[in-house]
C-alpha cells in the first residue's frame, strides 16, 4: 500500500469514527430525552413488558415525537429512523446485536469484547459495522439475556451456557478468562429446515440419497451423524428424526433443545442442565440417557454424544431400541468410530476391543456432513458399520462424495433395502424407480 493510499485510508477512517461519535452522541441525547419525558419508572415498566414488540412500539412513538422537534430538523428521515432504532435496541433489546438477531438470514452472532462483532450468514463469517462501546454495555446485555433464566456471568461464574425461550443457544465468557473483555456467542435457533426434502432443495444432497436415508430411518437403522462444527449435523438429525412414524414413542435428549417435530408426533423432550450458582442441580446427558430407558422409548435421539454417555447410547441400541439416532464430532467415518470407542471407555473401563464389539453390533450407519469453503453444507458419505471377520469394526462404503466435482455416487446398495423388499416394507416398483433415478 502506498503512502497516499494509507493517508486516504486514515482520512476515511477518521470520517467514519467522527460520524460514529456524532451518532453515539445523538443516541445518548435521545435516550436522556426519552427518560426525561416519560420518567424512569414508566420506561422501566415498559421494558418489563414480556412482548418486546409492544414495548418498542409504545416507546417508539415518543422517540419519533422527540425527533420531529425543530432541533432535529437537520436529520434526514432515514437518520431519525436509525437513531430511534438504536435507542430502542439499547433500552428494550440487546443493543448493537439486536438487528443481527432480528435478521433471519443470520445464523450465529459472535461478540469479541468491544473490539468487534461478527455474524454468520450462508455459512460465511462477516464483520458487523456496529460494536459495543464498553465492557459494561456487553455485561448489561448478557445480564438481560441471563436474568430470566436465573443465571449470571461474573468473576465467580465466568462461563455460562444457556438457552433462550425461543431456542437460541448462548455461550458467554467473562474476565479473567476472557482476556479482551466479555465474549458472547449466540447460535440462533431455526426450525425452517425440518425435512430431507428441504435439504434436497438447498443442494445438500441429491433426492435419491435423501430417499435412501428416509428408508434407513423407517427401517429402524441405528444412525450416527458425524461432522465438524457448523457442518449441519443437528439440521440433518432433525430431518432424519422427522422420518420416524408418529406411532412410535421418541425420547429426545439434548444439551440445548433444538430438534423440532410435527405437533402430532409422540415425542418426549428432555434437556441437560448445568449446575446452579450454588453448584447443585446438574443433570448430565448420561443421566438423561439412563433415565430414558425407564420411559418406555421406541427410539432414543441424542442431540450429541460428547463423553461417557456414549456407552449408554450404545447399550440402548443393543437392547431393543433399534432406530436410535445421535450426532458426534468427527472428520471422517473412521474418526467417528475412534471417538465413539474413546468416549465409551470414559463411561466403562473396558478393553478397546470389547468396546469396538459394542460399536459394531450397536451402530448400523454413519452419515457424514461437511461445510464447504463457500459456506454451503453437504451430506457427504454414508458407511455401513459391521463386525470385521477378525473382530473389531469394519466400515463398508455405501455412498461416496467427490468434493471437487460436488457429486455423489452409490457404491453399493445397502442390505436393508433387500430385506425391506423381502418383508414387503418396500414395493418393488418403488425400489426400481429409486434405482433408475440414481445418476
Secondary structure as UniProt FT lines:
FT   HELIX           3..38
FT   HELIX           40..47
FT   HELIX           52..67
FT   HELIX           70..72
FT   TURN            73..74
FT   HELIX           77..91
FT   HELIX           95..97
FT   HELIX           98..102
FT   TURN            104..105
FT   STRAND          106..112
FT   TURN            113..115
FT   STRAND          116..121
FT   TURN            122..123
FT   STRAND          124..127
FT   HELIX           135..146
FT   HELIX           147..149
FT   TURN            155..156
FT   STRAND          159..163
FT   TURN            165..166
FT   STRAND          169..173
FT   TURN            175..177
FT   TURN            179..180
FT   STRAND          183..187
FT   HELIX           196..201
FT   TURN            202..203
FT   HELIX           207..218
FT   TURN            219..220
FT   STRAND          223..227
FT   TURN            229..230
FT   HELIX           233..241
FT   TURN            242..243
FT   TURN            246..247
FT   STRAND          250..254
FT   TURN            263..264
FT   STRAND          267..271
FT   TURN            277..278
FT   HELIX           285..292
FT   TURN            293..296
FT   STRAND          299..302
FT   HELIX           309..318
FT   TURN            319..320
FT   TURN            322..323
FT   STRAND          325..329
FT   HELIX           333..347
FT   HELIX           352..362
FT   STRAND          365..371
FT   TURN            373..374
FT   STRAND          377..387
FT   TURN            389..390
FT   STRAND          393..402
FT   TURN            403..406
FT   STRAND          407..410
FT   HELIX           415..423
FT   HELIX           428..437
//
